[in-house]
């Protein structure tokens, strides 16, 4: 389990991103996790 408390899966992680900058950072993070 990762810090979101769920198995690592290809499924997108839905997290509130208040700004486009946060959103982009989040997308990059998800991309890294997907490998």
Long-range contacts (C-beta under 8 A, 24 or more apart in sequence): 2-33, 8-33, 10-34
